[in-house]
Amino acid sequence: MRIALLTYKGNPFCGGQGVYVRHLSRELARLGHRVEVVGAQPYPVLDEGVTLTELPSLDLYRSPDPFRTPKRDEYRDWVDALEVATMWTGGFPEPLTFSLRARRHLAARRGEFDVVHDNQTLGYGLLGDLGAPLVTTVHHPITVDRQLELDAADGWKRRASVRRWYGFTRMQKRVARRLPSVLTVSGSSRQEIVDHLGVRPERIHVVHIGADTDLFSPDPAVAEVPGRIVTTSSADVPLKGLVHLVEALAKLRTEHPDAHLVVVGKRAEDGPVAQMIERYGLEGAVEFVKGISDEQLVDLVRGAQIACVPSLYEGFSLPAAEAMATGTPLVATTGGAIPEVAGPDGETCLAVPPGDAGALAAALGRLLGDAELRTRLGAAGRARVLDRFTWARAARGTVERYRESIAAAGAVR
């Protein structure tokens, strides 16, 4: 098949969408399909056999000058003007503006693709005839993020800002209800899509994603670092629960003074996590790393005594699957789909309620003090991932849905 895979954000180092595009496209190509990723900044990193077509935005949120105002000669058309106007008024424009550019691009290439696969853009531009059947992946409804940020917002001004920023979710609800085929990554996300977006259940299909089990694998040659706990947090937002893990670390260090946390992600200089680190005097016990290679990330996880997923909600949790694939024992919350990935408490992980710093500290302390338990959970976790959550399996399941969509479109014609 000739597949156009659309992604309005493709960075594989911060957030699951870029990871999804990279690994799914590689496995689809290995199955013999021709995959062309059409993406905007930050552009995805892709593996051999996959083509990238750049569909640039104005890149208004790029580092080191996010929320920048473009120069006059950067404007190309009315879509660029819409992107800037939405940003100026506090909204997030990229799902809409990318969808409009993608529609224009696909119209100019009608007949070149057998299927179009959208990676959670859900923009108005993707409605109507794109020249090929449309399949859309919704990892989880962004309305969940919106509600969690509203719950954590302090004051009416902050709540108004959150509502404006997430204004695009109204569009995503309207678009999702009109899509013929929606893929999602877990049973939990499937129910959230029904409840939050109003998509009919029979239109939603679960295709589990997974870990790169060749890359994320055990290596006895990597020395275990005493007290190291590793977690992934792409942003200082309530959804990720990092503030609760930092609080748990403060409690944990009263009994395990060598316990320390390595966060894969960017450090926020201000915000709840920074305030918590300062309050508990944890400057030397919490380290943030970003921009590391895949190999460095794997060795970081291999060297940890514990991997932790403290999220209040996840639509799947790639960090959980990747940590388990390395054989590193996992402490995870029961938020969203995490239990589907991590498995039963005491068998493949230690599970705690989301938002409970005391329970997190107790579980982390239990693991740090029990080498036999760490070994048993690590081995069981890897076996679970190998059995259920691999990218090759995800690609095969996705292709089945492509074929169904192509057949359905042919029947309509």
SULUR-V182948 format. One record per residue. N is the residue number from 1. RES is the residue in one small letter. SS is DSSP state (H for helix, E for strand, C for the rest). Layout:
((N/RES/SS) (N/RES/SS))
This chain:
((1/m/C) (2/r/E) (3/i/E) (4/a/E) (5/l/E) (6/l/E) (7/t/E) (8/y/C) (9/k/C) (10/g/C) (11/n/C) (12/p/C) (13/f/C) (14/c/C) (15/g/C) (16/g/H) (17/q/H) (18/g/H) (19/v/H) (20/y/H) (21/v/H) (22/r/H) (23/h/H) (24/l/H) (25/s/H) (26/r/H) (27/e/H) (28/l/H) (29/a/H) (30/r/H) (31/l/C) (32/g/C) (33/h/C) (34/r/E) (35/v/E) (36/e/E) (37/v/E) (38/v/E) (39/g/E) (40/a/C) (41/q/C) (42/p/C) (43/y/C) (44/p/C) (45/v/C) (46/l/C) (47/d/C) (48/e/C) (49/g/C) (50/v/C) (51/t/E) (52/l/E) (53/t/E) (54/e/E) (55/l/C) (56/p/C) (57/s/C) (58/l/C) (59/d/C) (60/l/C) (61/y/C) (62/r/C) (63/s/C) (64/p/C) (65/d/C) (66/p/C) (67/f/C) (68/r/C) (69/t/C) (70/p/C) (71/k/C) (72/r/H) (73/d/H) (74/e/H) (75/y/C) (76/r/C) (77/d/C) (78/w/H) (79/v/H) (80/d/H) (81/a/H) (82/l/H) (83/e/H) (84/v/H) (85/a/H) (86/t/H) (87/m/H) (88/w/H) (89/t/C) (90/g/C) (91/g/C) (92/f/C) (93/p/C) (94/e/H) (95/p/H) (96/l/H) (97/t/H) (98/f/H) (99/s/H) (100/l/H) (101/r/H) (102/a/H) (103/r/H) (104/r/H) (105/h/H) (106/l/H) (107/a/H) (108/a/H) (109/r/C) (110/r/C) (111/g/C) (112/e/C) (113/f/C) (114/d/C) (115/v/E) (116/v/E) (117/h/E) (118/d/E) (119/n/E) (120/q/C) (121/t/C) (122/l/C) (123/g/C) (124/y/H) (125/g/H) (126/l/H) (127/l/C) (128/g/C) (129/d/C) (130/l/C) (131/g/C) (132/a/C) (133/p/E) (134/l/E) (135/v/E) (136/t/E) (137/t/E) (138/v/C) (139/h/C) (140/h/C) (141/p/C) (142/i/H) (143/t/H) (144/v/H) (145/d/H) (146/r/H) (147/q/H) (148/l/H) (149/e/H) (150/l/H) (151/d/H) (152/a/H) (153/a/C) (154/d/C) (155/g/C) (156/w/H) (157/k/H) (158/r/H) (159/r/H) (160/a/H) (161/s/H) (162/v/H) (163/r/H) (164/r/H) (165/w/H) (166/y/C) (167/g/C) (168/f/H) (169/t/H) (170/r/H) (171/m/H) (172/q/H) (173/k/H) (174/r/H) (175/v/H) (176/a/H) (177/r/H) (178/r/C) (179/l/C) (180/p/C) (181/s/C) (182/v/E) (183/l/E) (184/t/E) (185/v/C) (186/s/C) (187/g/H) (188/s/H) (189/s/H) (190/r/H) (191/q/H) (192/e/H) (193/i/H) (194/v/H) (195/d/H) (196/h/H) (197/l/H) (198/g/C) (199/v/C) (200/r/C) (201/p/H) (202/e/H) (203/r/H) (204/i/E) (205/h/E) (206/v/E) (207/v/C) (208/h/C) (209/i/C) (210/g/C) (211/a/E) (212/d/C) (213/t/C) (214/d/C) (215/l/C) (216/f/C) (217/s/C) (218/p/C) (219/d/C) (220/p/C) (221/a/C) (222/v/C) (223/a/C) (224/e/C) (225/v/C) (226/p/C) (227/g/C) (228/r/E) (229/i/E) (230/v/E) (231/t/E) (232/t/E) (233/s/C) (234/s/C) (235/a/C) (236/d/C) (237/v/C) (238/p/H) (239/l/H) (240/k/H) (241/g/C) (242/l/H) (243/v/H) (244/h/H) (245/l/H) (246/v/H) (247/e/H) (248/a/H) (249/l/H) (250/a/H) (251/k/H) (252/l/H) (253/r/C) (254/t/C) (255/e/C) (256/h/C) (257/p/C) (258/d/C) (259/a/C) (260/h/E) (261/l/E) (262/v/E) (263/v/E) (264/v/E) (265/g/C) (266/k/C) (267/r/C) (268/a/C) (269/e/C) (270/d/C) (271/g/C) (272/p/H) (273/v/H) (274/a/H) (275/q/H) (276/m/H) (277/i/H) (278/e/H) (279/r/H) (280/y/C) (281/g/C) (282/l/C) (283/e/C) (284/g/C) (285/a/C) (286/v/E) (287/e/E) (288/f/E) (289/v/E) (290/k/C) (291/g/C) (292/i/C) (293/s/C) (294/d/H) (295/e/H) (296/q/H) (297/l/H) (298/v/H) (299/d/H) (300/l/H) (301/v/H) (302/r/H) (303/g/C) (304/a/C) (305/q/C) (306/i/E) (307/a/E) (308/c/E) (309/v/E) (310/p/C) (311/s/C) (312/l/C) (313/y/C) (314/e/C) (315/g/C) (316/f/C) (317/s/C) (318/l/H) (319/p/H) (320/a/H) (321/a/H) (322/e/H) (323/a/H) (324/m/H) (325/a/H) (326/t/C) (327/g/C) (328/t/C) (329/p/C) (330/l/E) (331/v/E) (332/a/E) (333/t/E) (334/t/C) (335/g/C) (336/g/C) (337/a/C) (338/i/H) (339/p/H) (340/e/H) (341/v/H) (342/a/H) (343/g/C) (344/p/C) (345/d/E) (346/g/C) (347/e/C) (348/t/C) (349/c/E) (350/l/E) (351/a/E) (352/v/E) (353/p/C) (354/p/C) (355/g/C) (356/d/C) (357/a/H) (358/g/H) (359/a/H) (360/l/H) (361/a/H) (362/a/H) (363/a/H) (364/l/H) (365/g/H) (366/r/H) (367/l/H) (368/l/H) (369/g/C) (370/d/C) (371/a/H) (372/e/H) (373/l/H) (374/r/H) (375/t/H) (376/r/H) (377/l/H) (378/g/H) (379/a/H) (380/a/H) (381/g/H) (382/r/H) (383/a/H) (384/r/H) (385/v/H) (386/l/H) (387/d/H) (388/r/H) (389/f/C) (390/t/E) (391/w/H) (392/a/H) (393/r/H) (394/a/H) (395/a/H) (396/r/H) (397/g/H) (398/t/H) (399/v/H) (400/e/H) (401/r/H) (402/y/H) (403/r/H) (404/e/H) (405/s/H) (406/i/H) (407/a/H) (408/a/H) (409/a/H) (410/g/H) (411/a/H) (412/v/H) (413/r/C))
